[in-house]
Amino acid sequence: MQTLNCRGNLIDLSIPKVMGIINVTPDSFYDGGITFSEKEMLKQTEKMLSEGATFLDVGGYSTRPGAEDISDTEEIRRVLEAIENILKRFPEALISIDTFRSEVAKKAVEAGAAIVNDVSGGTLDAEMYNTVAKLKVPYILMHMRGTPKTMAKLTDYKNVTIEVLKDLAEKIALAHASGINDIIADPGFGFAKTREQSFELLNNLQLFQNLKVPILAGVSRKSMIYKTLETSAENALNGTTSLNTIALLKGASILRVHDVKEAVECVKLFENLKS
């Protein structure tokens, strides 16, 4: 049985869980600016929790392709404000901090975050593994190449599945050696991957169970969906639901999404299919 220890709460992942995305950035690819004000952010938080989100992923740095860099200070200001406001209103909320900077992770966990979600898998901050180990929180380790600004050009793989698997396996070993207990792996759909490569990874997602850690799938409203369907991120909910279902069938334990209600329904139907 796979479990995560989140601030003393043992989360059982034998039934997949849903993570709602709370972007406190003005420029995210789908909901940029929508949850940037405190009022809207709390409204979105309440909606996601009432719809069945187990985790809330708070990010203050946009990692969309080509995103502009912001300072550590600005990122810390954005996320601490959000975390403090959420926990004041919803003290039981399990917050994940979406950052690749160890200092942001440290400050966020000290403010009450329960998980660190690092899109760089430790490659953009050499202190990340040691910091997370000291914080004693679960760590989401994602595969990416380069930075959000450069990743779109770094898609040259001989075999994307084997290379991503190998890279994640090596990083998981390093993270464990640093003292991190709970690790979740994320193949990083769309991060230094073409659309075709992202589909190949999803098709081979069951192979990632060989990593012996829970798998997180983050495909929500991404370009692999809306460009394939020749639509927009706004019109990509049906496509997201389709791919979330496939991710569950192939072994994903956590769905990271903008639309919690629909993802929770996917999990419910998937569980009935299994039983």
C-alpha positions in Angstrom: 0.0 0.0 0.0 1.4 3.4 -1.0 0.9 6.1 1.6 2.2 9.7 2.1 2.9 11.3 5.4 1.6 14.8 5.2 2.1 16.7 8.5 1.1 13.5 10.4 -1.8 12.7 8.1 -1.3 9.4 6.4 -2.8 9.7 2.9 -3.6 6.3 1.4 -3.0 6.3 -2.4 -4.6 2.9 -3.1 -7.5 5.1 -4.2 -6.1 7.8 -6.5 -6.2 11.4 -5.2 -6.9 14.8 -6.8 -4.6 17.8 -6.5 -6.2 21.2 -7.3 -4.0 23.9 -8.9 -4.0 27.3 -7.3 -1.8 29.7 -9.4 -1.0 32.9 -7.6 0.7 34.2 -10.8 -0.6 36.8 -13.3 0.6 34.8 -16.3 -0.2 31.1 -16.1 -1.2 29.5 -19.4 -4.8 28.8 -18.5 -6.0 30.7 -15.4 -3.4 33.5 -15.4 -4.5 36.2 -13.0 -7.8 34.6 -12.1 -6.8 33.5 -8.6 -4.2 36.4 -8.2 -6.5 38.3 -5.8 -7.0 37.0 -2.3 -10.8 36.9 -2.6 -10.8 34.9 -5.9 -8.1 32.6 -4.6 -10.0 31.7 -1.4 -13.2 31.3 -3.5 -11.3 28.8 -5.8 -9.8 27.0 -2.7 -13.3 26.6 -1.2 -14.7 25.2 -4.4 -11.8 22.7 -4.9 -12.0 21.4 -1.3 -15.8 21.1 -1.5 -15.4 19.2 -4.8 -13.1 16.6 -3.2 -9.5 17.8 -3.7 -7.1 16.1 -1.3 -4.2 18.5 -2.0 -3.9 22.1 -3.2 -0.9 22.9 -5.3 0.1 26.6 -4.7 2.5 28.1 -7.2 3.9 31.7 -7.4 6.1 31.2 -10.5 4.7 30.5 -13.9 6.3 27.5 -15.5 4.5 27.7 -18.8 6.9 27.5 -21.8 8.8 30.8 -22.2 7.6 32.1 -18.8 9.5 35.2 -17.5 11.8 34.8 -14.5 10.8 36.4 -11.2 12.9 36.9 -8.1 13.0 34.6 -5.1 11.6 37.5 -3.0 8.6 38.0 -5.2 7.9 34.3 -5.4 8.1 33.9 -1.6 5.8 37.0 -1.1 3.2 35.5 -3.4 3.1 32.0 -2.0 3.4 32.9 1.7 0.4 35.2 1.4 -1.6 32.5 -0.3 -0.6 29.7 2.1 -1.3 31.8 5.2 -4.7 33.0 3.8 -5.7 29.4 2.9 -4.7 27.9 6.2 -6.4 30.7 8.2 -9.7 29.9 6.5 -9.2 26.1 5.9 -6.7 24.9 8.6 -7.1 21.2 7.5 -6.0 21.9 3.9 -3.0 19.9 2.6 -1.0 22.4 0.6 1.7 21.5 -1.9 4.2 24.2 -2.7 5.0 24.3 -6.4 8.6 25.6 -6.7 12.1 24.7 -7.9 13.8 26.9 -5.3 14.8 25.4 -2.0 14.4 28.7 -0.1 10.8 29.1 -1.3 10.2 25.5 -0.3 11.6 26.0 3.1 9.6 29.2 3.8 6.4 27.7 2.4 6.7 24.5 4.6 7.5 26.7 7.6 4.2 28.6 6.8 2.3 25.3 6.8 2.7 23.6 3.3 2.8 19.8 3.6 4.4 18.8 0.2 7.1 20.2 -2.1 6.4 19.9 -5.8 9.6 20.6 -7.8 9.2 20.8 -11.6 12.9 20.6 -12.0 13.4 17.4 -10.0 16.3 19.1 -8.1 18.2 20.2 -11.2 17.7 24.0 -10.8 18.7 24.2 -7.1 21.5 22.0 -5.7 20.1 22.5 -2.1 16.7 21.2 -2.9 17.1 17.5 -1.8 18.8 18.3 1.5 16.3 21.0 2.2 13.3 18.7 1.7 15.0 15.9 3.7 15.3 18.4 6.6 11.7 19.5 6.2 10.5 15.9 6.4 7.8 16.4 3.8 6.9 14.4 0.7 8.6 15.5 -2.5 7.1 15.5 -6.0 10.1 14.9 -8.4 9.3 15.9 -12.0 11.3 15.4 -15.2 12.3 18.5 -17.1 15.2 19.7 -19.1 16.6 23.2 -18.9 14.4 25.9 -17.5 10.8 27.0 -18.3 12.3 29.6 -20.6 14.5 27.1 -22.6 12.8 23.7 -22.2 10.8 24.0 -25.5 14.0 23.6 -27.5 15.3 20.6 -25.4 13.2 17.8 -26.9 15.8 15.7 -28.5 15.4 12.1 -27.3 16.3 8.8 -28.8 13.6 7.1 -26.8 11.6 9.5 -24.6 10.1 6.8 -22.3 13.4 5.1 -21.5 15.3 8.4 -21.0 12.7 9.9 -18.8 12.4 6.7 -16.7 16.2 6.5 -16.4 16.5 10.1 -15.4 13.7 9.8 -12.8 15.2 6.5 -11.4 18.6 8.2 -10.9 17.1 11.3 -9.2 14.8 9.2 -6.9 17.9 7.3 -5.8 19.7 10.6 -5.1 16.7 12.0 -3.3 16.4 8.8 -1.1 20.1 9.0 -0.3 19.7 12.6 0.8 17.1 11.4 3.3 13.8 12.1 1.6 11.3 9.3 2.6 8.2 10.0 0.5 8.8 10.6 -3.2 6.2 11.0 -6.0 7.4 10.8 -9.6 5.9 13.0 -12.4 7.0 12.4 -16.0 6.5 16.1 -16.8 4.1 16.1 -19.7 4.9 19.1 -21.9 8.0 20.0 -20.1 10.9 19.6 -22.6 8.6 17.2 -24.5 6.8 17.6 -27.9 3.2 16.8 -28.1 4.0 13.4 -29.7 6.5 12.6 -26.9 3.9 13.5 -24.2 1.4 11.1 -25.8 4.1 8.4 -25.9 4.9 8.9 -22.2 1.2 8.7 -21.4 0.8 5.5 -23.5 3.7 4.0 -21.5 2.8 5.4 -18.1 2.3 1.9 -16.6 6.1 1.3 -17.0 6.7 4.1 -14.5 5.4 1.8 -11.8 8.8 0.2 -12.0 10.1 3.2 -10.1 8.3 1.9 -7.0 6.9 5.3 -6.1 3.4 6.9 -6.7 3.0 8.5 -10.1 1.5 12.0 -10.5 -0.1 12.9 -13.9 -0.4 16.5 -14.8 -2.1 16.9 -18.2 -4.8 19.3 -17.3 -5.7 21.6 -20.2 -2.2 21.4 -21.6 -1.3 22.0 -25.2 -1.0 18.2 -25.9 -4.8 18.3 -25.5 -5.9 21.6 -27.0 -3.5 21.7 -29.9 -4.4 18.1 -30.8 -8.1 19.0 -30.7 -7.4 22.3 -32.5 -9.1 24.3 -29.7 -8.0 26.4 -26.7 -7.0 25.7 -23.1 -10.5 27.1 -22.2 -12.1 24.4 -24.2 -9.9 21.5 -23.2 -11.9 20.1 -20.2 -13.4 17.2 -22.1 -10.0 16.3 -23.5 -8.5 16.6 -20.0 -11.1 14.2 -18.6 -10.3 11.7 -21.3 -6.6 11.7 -20.7 -7.0 11.7 -16.9 -9.0 8.5 -17.3 -6.2 7.0 -19.3 -3.7 8.0 -16.7 -5.7 6.3 -14.0 -6.0 3.1 -16.1 -2.2 3.2 -16.5 -1.5 3.5 -12.8 -1.5 7.2 -11.8 -2.0 7.8 -8.1 -2.5 11.6 -8.2 -4.2 13.8 -10.8 -3.0 17.4 -10.8 -5.9 19.4 -12.3 -7.6 22.8 -12.7 -11.0 21.2 -12.6 -11.4 19.1 -9.4 -15.1 18.0 -9.7 -14.5 16.3 -13.1 -11.3 14.6 -11.9 -12.9 13.3 -8.7 -15.7 11.8 -10.9 -13.0 10.1 -13.1 -11.6 8.5 -9.9 -15.0 7.4 -8.7 -15.9 5.7 -12.0 -12.4 4.2 -12.3 -12.8 2.7 -8.8 -16.1 1.2 -9.7 -14.5 -0.3 -12.8 -11.9 -2.0 -10.7 -14.3 -3.4 -8.2 
